[in-house]
Amino acid sequence: MKENPFVITSSMKAGIIAAILAIVAIFCIPSIGENVQKEEITVCQAPFSGKMSYWVEPGLKGQWFGKTTTYYKTEQLWFGSDDKNGKEQGEPIPVIFNDASDGMIYGSLRVKLPRDVEHLDRIQTDYNGMERLMNDLVRPTVTKVIYASGPLMSAFESYAEKKNDLIEYITDQLTNGVYRTAVQTTETVDPVTGEKKTVKTAILIEDENSPGGFKRSEVSPFSYYGIEIGQVAVSKIAYSERVNAQIAQQQEANMLIQTSKAKSAAAQQEAIRAEEEGKAVAAKARWEQEREKAVAVTKAEQERETSRLAAEKAEFDKKRIIAEGEAEAAANRAKVAAGLKES
């Protein structure tokens, strides 16, 4: 009697069960363990109990069918700047300066996530993923801070002398919170037209008890989540055509001012040189006069000395002649006396 080919034997059952278990094991293995990479932070929520685990060290961790969420320890935020491959990443951020000029900020910054459970738990609860964290927290905060930094300078200042200050303002506000500012009205001279104008500018309010030494309108959300900001870079500021024209005019005006200052300084130096040369000539003339006077005095003194010596010599000769005459007379008298005695 032939065996029924559709009858499942015990060995076939065992093989089927083994195959099913193998398939299940293949699909379940990824949910049993999680290999955490060095650059990652993994959050695991255990099934049933809902217990949260935060893995910041690399290595194989026991997942046991828990739900995992992966973050990166550091992440770069690009806002319109080119990445290392030369590809533009993200959208530039708009800014308005205190002279009502507008522009678009291009750059990037690095975000560093915390490693402690308290801050990681806040991040996981509120954002549940790296993408939402960057899109819903980091980028809006950076946009707000850059927008708040614009009124602290004019467009030309952001282009020239305060370009580095802009990066400092952004970094400080991201770390310590947006500034509380006051409005200051000042009168200045327009470098293009040369006319006086009144300008309202935002100034920082100093406060030694506030973070960074300035009053804040709010606390940085990054401090609440333990997030650090580093390597803030502004690659360029794209101004509107109107602003670019104004900057070009202001540069030209500044160059004329600098040229005028240089010419004025050169004229002053020339005047100083001429004055010094005049002083030198006068001093030389006085010296020549003093020299001639000294020569004349010396000559007169020499002549007086010569006359004195001549007079002394004449007196000496006179006395000598008298003395010689007296001596000769005495000799003659002695001779006469001697002759009379012989007679």
Buried (B, 14 or more C-beta within 10 A) or exposed (E): EEEEEEEEEEEEEEEEEEEEEEEEEEEEEEBEEBEBEEEBBBBBBBEEEEEBBBBBEEEEBEBEEBEBBBBBBEBBBBBBBBEEEEEEBBEBBBBEBBBEBBBBBBBBBBBBBBEEBEBBEBBBEBBEBBEEBBEEBBBEBBBBBBBBBBBBBBBBBBBBEBEEBBBEBBBBBBBBBBBBBEEEEEEEEEBBEEEEEEEEBBBBEEEEEBBBEBBBEEEBBBBEBBBBBEEBEBBBBBBEEEBBEBBEBBBEBBEEEEEEEEEEEEEEEEEEEEEEEEEEEEEEEEEEEEEEEEEEEEEEEEEEEEEEEEEEEEEEEEEEEEEEEEEEEEEEEEEEEEEEEEE
